[in-house]
Amino acid sequence: TGVAVTADGSWSLSLDMSSLQDGAITLSVSGTNNLAAVATTLTDSSVSMSRLKPTLTGATFNPTHQAIG
């Protein structure tokens, strides 16, 4: 529950995934419309969750900034 459906039929759902561990997460979506017609089930989709922080290897400023201090 908690799915937001717009007038054009697109939808979204916010999930709190903060308690999940790193690894594969499998998604499956099914439902009905307002006339009780069954929607086509989304084929299981798998995503990977990683809490590793990215490493910055370089930065470019445009326009160039001078160092302060």
PDB file as gemmi writes it, atoms N, CA and C in Angstrom:
CRYST1    1.000    1.000    1.000  90.00  90.00  90.00 P 1                      
ATOM      1  N   THR A   1       0.839  -1.185   0.000  1.00  0.00           N  
ATOM      2  CA  THR A   1       0.000   0.000   0.000  1.00  0.00           C  
ATOM      3  C   THR A   1       0.875   1.236   0.000  1.00  0.00           C  
ATOM      4  N   GLY A   2       0.242   2.414  -0.087  1.00  0.00           N  
ATOM      5  CA  GLY A   2       1.000   3.638  -0.114  1.00  0.00           C  
ATOM      6  C   GLY A   2       1.491   4.021  -1.495  1.00  0.00           C  
ATOM      7  N   VAL A   3       0.945   3.391  -2.529  1.00  0.00           N  
ATOM      8  CA  VAL A   3       1.353   3.680  -3.899  1.00  0.00           C  
ATOM      9  C   VAL A   3       0.629   4.929  -4.379  1.00  0.00           C  
ATOM     10  N   ALA A   4       1.361   5.857  -4.966  1.00  0.00           N  
ATOM     11  CA  ALA A   4       0.783   7.068  -5.538  1.00  0.00           C  
ATOM     12  C   ALA A   4       0.606   6.863  -7.036  1.00  0.00           C  
ATOM     13  N   VAL A   5      -0.650   6.943  -7.517  1.00  0.00           N  
ATOM     14  CA  VAL A   5      -0.952   6.770  -8.938  1.00  0.00           C  
ATOM     15  C   VAL A   5      -1.378   8.115  -9.505  1.00  0.00           C  
ATOM     16  N   THR A   6      -0.783   8.511 -10.637  1.00  0.00           N  
ATOM     17  CA  THR A   6      -1.121   9.781 -11.274  1.00  0.00           C  
ATOM     18  C   THR A   6      -2.213   9.583 -12.316  1.00  0.00           C  
ATOM     19  N   ALA A   7      -2.729  10.679 -12.862  1.00  0.00           N  
ATOM     20  CA  ALA A   7      -3.812  10.623 -13.843  1.00  0.00           C  
ATOM     21  C   ALA A   7      -3.426   9.857 -15.098  1.00  0.00           C  
ATOM     22  N   ASP A   8      -2.140   9.848 -15.465  1.00  0.00           N  
ATOM     23  CA  ASP A   8      -1.726   9.136 -16.679  1.00  0.00           C  
ATOM     24  C   ASP A   8      -1.457   7.652 -16.425  1.00  0.00           C  
ATOM     25  N   GLY A   9      -1.682   7.184 -15.184  1.00  0.00           N  
ATOM     26  CA  GLY A   9      -1.511   5.770 -14.876  1.00  0.00           C  
ATOM     27  C   GLY A   9      -0.144   5.394 -14.345  1.00  0.00           C  
ATOM     28  N   SER A  10       0.806   6.318 -14.372  1.00  0.00           N  
ATOM     29  CA  SER A  10       2.118   5.993 -13.811  1.00  0.00           C  
ATOM     30  C   SER A  10       2.011   5.992 -12.284  1.00  0.00           C  
ATOM     31  N   TRP A  11       2.932   5.336 -11.637  1.00  0.00           N  
ATOM     32  CA  TRP A  11       2.851   5.210 -10.190  1.00  0.00           C  
ATOM     33  C   TRP A  11       4.232   5.272  -9.562  1.00  0.00           C  
ATOM     34  N   SER A  12       4.250   5.491  -8.272  1.00  0.00           N  
ATOM     35  CA  SER A  12       5.508   5.485  -7.524  1.00  0.00           C  
ATOM     36  C   SER A  12       5.239   5.017  -6.098  1.00  0.00           C  
ATOM     37  N   LEU A  13       6.282   4.534  -5.468  1.00  0.00           N  
ATOM     38  CA  LEU A  13       6.204   4.054  -4.094  1.00  0.00           C  
ATOM     39  C   LEU A  13       7.539   4.326  -3.428  1.00  0.00           C  
ATOM     40  N   SER A  14       7.505   4.950  -2.282  1.00  0.00           N  
ATOM     41  CA  SER A  14       8.731   5.192  -1.525  1.00  0.00           C  
ATOM     42  C   SER A  14       8.872   4.112  -0.465  1.00  0.00           C  
ATOM     43  N   LEU A  15      10.042   3.503  -0.411  1.00  0.00           N  
ATOM     44  CA  LEU A  15      10.317   2.456   0.566  1.00  0.00           C  
ATOM     45  C   LEU A  15      11.505   2.851   1.423  1.00  0.00           C  
ATOM     46  N   ASP A  16      11.422   2.593   2.716  1.00  0.00           N  
ATOM     47  CA  ASP A  16      12.553   2.806   3.611  1.00  0.00           C  
ATOM     48  C   ASP A  16      13.431   1.566   3.535  1.00  0.00           C  
ATOM     49  N   MET A  17      14.570   1.693   2.887  1.00  0.00           N  
ATOM     50  CA  MET A  17      15.469   0.560   2.703  1.00  0.00           C  
ATOM     51  C   MET A  17      16.686   0.660   3.615  1.00  0.00           C  
ATOM     52  N   SER A  18      16.621   1.535   4.615  1.00  0.00           N  
ATOM     53  CA  SER A  18      17.777   1.763   5.480  1.00  0.00           C  
ATOM     54  C   SER A  18      18.161   0.542   6.308  1.00  0.00           C  
ATOM     55  N   SER A  19      17.230  -0.365   6.546  1.00  0.00           N  
ATOM     56  CA  SER A  19      17.554  -1.544   7.361  1.00  0.00           C  
ATOM     57  C   SER A  19      18.028  -2.733   6.524  1.00  0.00           C  
ATOM     58  N   LEU A  20      18.013  -2.607   5.200  1.00  0.00           N  
ATOM     59  CA  LEU A  20      18.433  -3.710   4.336  1.00  0.00           C  
ATOM     60  C   LEU A  20      19.951  -3.828   4.297  1.00  0.00           C  
ATOM     61  N   GLN A  21      20.425  -5.029   4.118  1.00  0.00           N  
ATOM     62  CA  GLN A  21      21.856  -5.294   4.017  1.00  0.00           C  
ATOM     63  C   GLN A  21      22.304  -5.198   2.560  1.00  0.00           C  
ATOM     64  N   ASP A  22      23.608  -5.050   2.338  1.00  0.00           N  
ATOM     65  CA  ASP A  22      24.162  -5.056   0.988  1.00  0.00           C  
ATOM     66  C   ASP A  22      23.812  -6.369   0.304  1.00  0.00           C  
ATOM     67  N   GLY A  23      23.611  -6.323  -0.996  1.00  0.00           N  
ATOM     68  CA  GLY A  23      23.347  -7.535  -1.758  1.00  0.00           C  
ATOM     69  C   GLY A  23      22.198  -7.348  -2.719  1.00  0.00           C  
ATOM     70  N   ALA A  24      21.725  -8.460  -3.264  1.00  0.00           N  
ATOM     71  CA  ALA A  24      20.660  -8.440  -4.272  1.00  0.00           C  
ATOM     72  C   ALA A  24      19.305  -8.186  -3.621  1.00  0.00           C  
ATOM     73  N   ILE A  25      18.506  -7.357  -4.278  1.00  0.00           N  
ATOM     74  CA  ILE A  25      17.130  -7.088  -3.871  1.00  0.00           C  
ATOM     75  C   ILE A  25      16.262  -7.432  -5.072  1.00  0.00           C  
ATOM     76  N   THR A  26      15.271  -8.298  -4.878  1.00  0.00           N  
ATOM     77  CA  THR A  26      14.385  -8.699  -5.968  1.00  0.00           C  
ATOM     78  C   THR A  26      13.062  -7.955  -5.839  1.00  0.00           C  
ATOM     79  N   LEU A  27      12.607  -7.364  -6.951  1.00  0.00           N  
ATOM     80  CA  LEU A  27      11.365  -6.608  -6.979  1.00  0.00           C  
ATOM     81  C   LEU A  27      10.324  -7.341  -7.802  1.00  0.00           C  
ATOM     82  N   SER A  28       9.084  -7.302  -7.346  1.00  0.00           N  
ATOM     83  CA  SER A  28       7.968  -7.867  -8.091  1.00  0.00           C  
ATOM     84  C   SER A  28       6.771  -6.957  -7.865  1.00  0.00           C  
ATOM     85  N   VAL A  29       6.096  -6.556  -8.941  1.00  0.00           N  
ATOM     86  CA  VAL A  29       4.977  -5.623  -8.843  1.00  0.00           C  
ATOM     87  C   VAL A  29       3.756  -6.237  -9.498  1.00  0.00           C  
ATOM     88  N   SER A  30       2.630  -6.161  -8.813  1.00  0.00           N  
ATOM     89  CA  SER A  30       1.357  -6.611  -9.379  1.00  0.00           C  
ATOM     90  C   SER A  30       0.265  -5.690  -8.854  1.00  0.00           C  
ATOM     91  N   GLY A  31      -0.913  -5.747  -9.448  1.00  0.00           N  
ATOM     92  CA  GLY A  31      -1.994  -4.891  -8.978  1.00  0.00           C  
ATOM     93  C   GLY A  31      -3.212  -4.951  -9.873  1.00  0.00           C  
ATOM     94  N   THR A  32      -4.173  -4.100  -9.560  1.00  0.00           N  
ATOM     95  CA  THR A  32      -5.401  -3.980 -10.350  1.00  0.00           C  
ATOM     96  C   THR A  32      -5.678  -2.504 -10.587  1.00  0.00           C  
ATOM     97  N   ASN A  33      -6.499  -2.233 -11.608  1.00  0.00           N  
ATOM     98  CA  ASN A  33      -6.888  -0.848 -11.840  1.00  0.00           C  
ATOM     99  C   ASN A  33      -8.194  -0.557 -11.100  1.00  0.00           C  
ATOM    100  N   ASN A  34      -8.748   0.645 -11.296  1.00  0.00           N  
ATOM    101  CA  ASN A  34      -9.959   1.025 -10.580  1.00  0.00           C  
ATOM    102  C   ASN A  34     -11.193   0.246 -11.028  1.00  0.00           C  
ATOM    103  N   LEU A  35     -11.096  -0.540 -12.107  1.00  0.00           N  
ATOM    104  CA  LEU A  35     -12.194  -1.391 -12.571  1.00  0.00           C  
ATOM    105  C   LEU A  35     -11.947  -2.851 -12.201  1.00  0.00           C  
ATOM    106  N   ALA A  36     -10.979  -3.104 -11.351  1.00  0.00           N  
ATOM    107  CA  ALA A  36     -10.607  -4.436 -10.861  1.00  0.00           C  
ATOM    108  C   ALA A  36      -9.970  -5.325 -11.924  1.00  0.00           C  
ATOM    109  N   ALA A  37      -9.525  -4.735 -13.039  1.00  0.00           N  
ATOM    110  CA  ALA A  37      -8.807  -5.508 -14.054  1.00  0.00           C  
ATOM    111  C   ALA A  37      -7.388  -5.745 -13.548  1.00  0.00           C  
ATOM    112  N   VAL A  38      -6.940  -6.981 -13.630  1.00  0.00           N  
ATOM    113  CA  VAL A  38      -5.612  -7.340 -13.140  1.00  0.00           C  
ATOM    114  C   VAL A  38      -4.546  -6.787 -14.074  1.00  0.00           C  
ATOM    115  N   ALA A  39      -3.547  -6.154 -13.496  1.00  0.00           N  
ATOM    116  CA  ALA A  39      -2.433  -5.606 -14.269  1.00  0.00           C  
ATOM    117  C   ALA A  39      -1.441  -6.714 -14.588  1.00  0.00           C  
ATOM    118  N   THR A  40      -0.720  -6.532 -15.668  1.00  0.00           N  
ATOM    119  CA  THR A  40       0.346  -7.465 -16.005  1.00  0.00           C  
ATOM    120  C   THR A  40       1.419  -7.371 -14.931  1.00  0.00           C  
ATOM    121  N   THR A  41       1.814  -8.508 -14.388  1.00  0.00           N  
ATOM    122  CA  THR A  41       2.830  -8.532 -13.337  1.00  0.00           C  
ATOM    123  C   THR A  41       4.187  -8.211 -13.928  1.00  0.00           C  
ATOM    124  N   LEU A  42       4.883  -7.315 -13.275  1.00  0.00           N  
ATOM    125  CA  LEU A  42       6.244  -6.982 -13.676  1.00  0.00           C  
ATOM    126  C   LEU A  42       7.119  -8.205 -13.475  1.00  0.00           C  
ATOM    127  N   THR A  43       7.857  -8.546 -14.488  1.00  0.00           N  
ATOM    128  CA  THR A  43       8.813  -9.640 -14.353  1.00  0.00           C  
ATOM    129  C   THR A  43       9.776  -9.300 -13.235  1.00  0.00           C  
ATOM    130  N   ASP A  44      10.076 -10.292 -12.403  1.00  0.00           N  
ATOM    131  CA  ASP A  44      10.991 -10.044 -11.289  1.00  0.00           C  
ATOM    132  C   ASP A  44      12.227  -9.311 -11.781  1.00  0.00           C  
ATOM    133  N   SER A  45      12.567  -8.278 -11.084  1.00  0.00           N  
ATOM    134  CA  SER A  45      13.720  -7.462 -11.426  1.00  0.00           C  
ATOM    135  C   SER A  45      14.635  -7.438 -10.211  1.00  0.00           C  
ATOM    136  N   SER A  46      15.910  -7.557 -10.430  1.00  0.00           N  
ATOM    137  CA  SER A  46      16.851  -7.595  -9.323  1.00  0.00           C  
ATOM    138  C   SER A  46      17.801  -6.413  -9.418  1.00  0.00           C  
ATOM    139  N   VAL A  47      18.018  -5.765  -8.297  1.00  0.00           N  
ATOM    140  CA  VAL A  47      18.975  -4.667  -8.208  1.00  0.00           C  
ATOM    141  C   VAL A  47      19.955  -4.998  -7.093  1.00  0.00           C  
ATOM    142  N   SER A  48      21.067  -4.320  -7.074  1.00  0.00           N  
ATOM    143  CA  SER A  48      22.079  -4.569  -6.051  1.00  0.00           C  
ATOM    144  C   SER A  48      22.206  -3.341  -5.165  1.00  0.00           C  
ATOM    145  N   MET A  49      22.214  -3.566  -3.864  1.00  0.00           N  
ATOM    146  CA  MET A  49      22.357  -2.474  -2.913  1.00  0.00           C  
ATOM    147  C   MET A  49      23.761  -2.514  -2.326  1.00  0.00           C  
ATOM    148  N   SER A  50      24.389  -1.355  -2.287  1.00  0.00           N  
ATOM    149  CA  SER A  50      25.726  -1.266  -1.711  1.00  0.00           C  
ATOM    150  C   SER A  50      25.825   0.011  -0.891  1.00  0.00           C  
ATOM    151  N   ARG A  51      26.304  -0.107   0.309  1.00  0.00           N  
ATOM    152  CA  ARG A  51      26.479   1.052   1.186  1.00  0.00           C  
ATOM    153  C   ARG A  51      27.903   1.608   1.122  1.00  0.00           C  
ATOM    154  N   LEU A  52      28.707   1.097   0.188  1.00  0.00           N  
ATOM    155  CA  LEU A  52      30.068   1.608   0.040  1.00  0.00           C  
ATOM    156  C   LEU A  52      30.023   3.060  -0.411  1.00  0.00           C  
ATOM    157  N   LYS A  53      30.820   3.883   0.215  1.00  0.00           N  
ATOM    158  CA  LYS A  53      30.883   5.286  -0.167  1.00  0.00           C  
ATOM    159  C   LYS A  53      31.760   5.419  -1.399  1.00  0.00           C  
ATOM    160  N   PRO A  54      31.364   6.275  -2.347  1.00  0.00           N  
ATOM    161  CA  PRO A  54      32.193   6.461  -3.542  1.00  0.00           C  
ATOM    162  C   PRO A  54      33.500   7.169  -3.188  1.00  0.00           C  
ATOM    163  N   THR A  55      34.513   6.951  -3.992  1.00  0.00           N  
ATOM    164  CA  THR A  55      35.811   7.589  -3.810  1.00  0.00           C  
ATOM    165  C   THR A  55      35.987   8.652  -4.881  1.00  0.00           C  
ATOM    166  N   LEU A  56      36.306   9.860  -4.473  1.00  0.00           N  
ATOM    167  CA  LEU A  56      36.557  10.953  -5.409  1.00  0.00           C  
ATOM    168  C   LEU A  56      38.013  10.888  -5.837  1.00  0.00           C  
ATOM    169  N   THR A  57      38.243  10.749  -7.137  1.00  0.00           N  
ATOM    170  CA  THR A  57      39.616  10.644  -7.633  1.00  0.00           C  
ATOM    171  C   THR A  57      40.102  11.930  -8.286  1.00  0.00           C  
ATOM    172  N   GLY A  58      39.223  12.895  -8.472  1.00  0.00           N  
ATOM    173  CA  GLY A  58      39.628  14.160  -9.062  1.00  0.00           C  
ATOM    174  C   GLY A  58      38.434  15.085  -9.181  1.00  0.00           C  
ATOM    175  N   ALA A  59      38.701  16.376  -9.336  1.00  0.00           N  
ATOM    176  CA  ALA A  59      37.630  17.356  -9.494  1.00  0.00           C  
ATOM    177  C   ALA A  59      38.100  18.464 -10.420  1.00  0.00           C  
ATOM    178  N   THR A  60      37.191  18.958 -11.235  1.00  0.00           N  
ATOM    179  CA  THR A  60      37.476  20.072 -12.129  1.00  0.00           C  
ATOM    180  C   THR A  60      36.440  21.154 -11.879  1.00  0.00           C  
ATOM    181  N   PHE A  61      36.883  22.389 -11.724  1.00  0.00           N  
ATOM    182  CA  PHE A  61      35.977  23.502 -11.505  1.00  0.00           C  
ATOM    183  C   PHE A  61      35.907  24.347 -12.764  1.00  0.00           C  
ATOM    184  N   ASN A  62      34.702  24.720 -13.138  1.00  0.00           N  
ATOM    185  CA  ASN A  62      34.520  25.552 -14.310  1.00  0.00           C  
ATOM    186  C   ASN A  62      33.464  26.594 -13.974  1.00  0.00           C  
ATOM    187  N   PRO A  63      33.775  27.858 -13.851  1.00  0.00           N  
ATOM    188  CA  PRO A  63      35.073  28.475 -14.086  1.00  0.00           C  
ATOM    189  C   PRO A  63      36.041  28.130 -12.953  1.00  0.00           C  
ATOM    190  N   THR A  64      37.314  28.322 -13.220  1.00  0.00           N  
ATOM    191  CA  THR A  64      38.364  28.008 -12.262  1.00  0.00           C  
ATOM    192  C   THR A  64      38.235  28.893 -11.030  1.00  0.00           C  
ATOM    193  N   HIS A  65      38.341  28.281  -9.852  1.00  0.00           N  
ATOM    194  CA  HIS A  65      38.284  29.018  -8.584  1.00  0.00           C  
ATOM    195  C   HIS A  65      39.671  29.033  -7.964  1.00  0.00           C  
ATOM    196  N   GLN A  66      39.987  30.134  -7.300  1.00  0.00           N  
ATOM    197  CA  GLN A  66      41.272  30.207  -6.610  1.00  0.00           C  
ATOM    198  C   GLN A  66      41.116  29.645  -5.207  1.00  0.00           C  
ATOM    199  N   ALA A  67      42.168  29.029  -4.701  1.00  0.00           N  
ATOM    200  CA  ALA A  67      42.151  28.496  -3.338  1.00  0.00           C  
ATOM    201  C   ALA A  67      42.001  29.642  -2.352  1.00  0.00           C  
ATOM    202  N   ILE A  68      41.233  29.420  -1.308  1.00  0.00           N  
ATOM    203  CA  ILE A  68      41.039  30.436  -0.269  1.00  0.00           C  
ATOM    204  C   ILE A  68      42.064  30.202   0.827  1.00  0.00           C  
ATOM    205  N   GLY A  69      42.725  31.271   1.275  1.00  0.00           N  
ATOM    206  CA  GLY A  69      43.669  31.157   2.387  1.00  0.00           C  
ATOM    207  C   GLY A  69      45.013  31.009   1.873  1.00  0.00           C  
TER     208      GLY A  69                                                      
END                                                                             
